[in-house]
C-alpha cells in the first residue's frame, strides 16, 4: 500500500510523460520524414537490445526453445545493425528488415504458443498480428514508410492519452488520502 501512496504522490511524472507522448505523436504525423529517421535509429537500438535479450534467453532459458531464441536474437541483431548503419539513406531497407523481422518473430511466437498452455490465446493473437503486419509491410514497402510514421504517431497519441488518464487517476487517489497511508512497521513496540 505504501508503494501505491508513493506512486500517487508522483502522479505528475506520468502526466508529463503523457503530454510529451502526445506532442511527439502529433509531430510524428505532421513530419513523417524526420520521424522515420528517428524511428530508424530508435528501432535499431531496440532491435539490438531485443537481440541481446533473445540470445541471453537462448543461453539460460528453456532448453526446448533455445534454438528459436537464438534465431530471433541473431535476426534482431542483424536488423538492428542495419537500421543503425543507414537510418536515413535506407528507409526502404528499414521497411524490408522490419517486415522480415515481424514474419520471423511471428512464426517463432506461433511455434512457442503451441508449445505453451498458459496464455496461449494471447500468444497466438500476437503471433498472427506479427505475421500479418510483416506480410503487409513487405507487400507494399513504399506505402509502408509513411504509414509507419503515421501509425507510430497514432500509437504515441494513444499512449499519451492513457498516461494522462492514469496520471489523473493517481492524482485523485492522492487527494482522497492515498498519502495518509501509514508507513510500514519496521520494529516491534517495546
Residue, then its C-alpha position, 0 to 999 in steps of 0.5 A: x500500500x505504501x508503494x501505491x501512496x508513493x506512486x500517487x504522490x508522483x502522479x505528475x511524472x506520468x502526466x508529463x510523460x503523457x503530454x510529451x507522448x502526445x506532442x511527439x505523436x502529433x509531430x510524428x504525423x505532421x513530419x513523417x520524414x524526420x520521424x522515420x529517421x528517428x524511428x530508424x535509429x530508435x528501432x535499431x537500438x531496440x532491435x539490438x537490445x531485443x537481440x541481446x535479450x533473445x540470445x541471453x534467453x537462448x543461453x539460460x532459458x528453456x532448453x526446448x526453445x533455445x534454438x528459436x531464441x537464438x534465431x530471433x536474437x541473431x535476426x534482431x541483431x542483424x536488423x538492428x545493425x542495419x537500421x543503425x548503419x543507414x537510418x536515413x539513406x535506407x528507409x526502404x531497407x528499414x521497411x524490408x528488415x522490419x517486415x522480415x523481422x515481424x514474419x520471423x518473430x511471428x512464426x517463432x511466437x506461433x511455434x512457442x504458443x503451441x508449445x505453451x498452455x498458459x496464455x496461449x490465446x494471447x500468444x497466438x493473437x500476437x503471433x498472427x498480428x506479427x505475421x500479418x503486419x510483416x506480410x503487409x509491410x513487405x507487400x507494399x514497402x513504399x506505402x509502408x514508410x509513411x504509414x509507419x510514421x503515421x501509425x507510430x504517431x497514432x500509437x504515441x497519441x494513444x499512449x499519451x492519452x492513457x498516461x494522462x488518464x492514469x496520471x489523473x487517476x493517481x492524482x485523485x487517489x492522492x487527494x482522497x488520502x492515498x498519502x495518509x497511508x501509514x508507513x510500514x512497521x519496521x520494529x516491534x513496540x517495546 
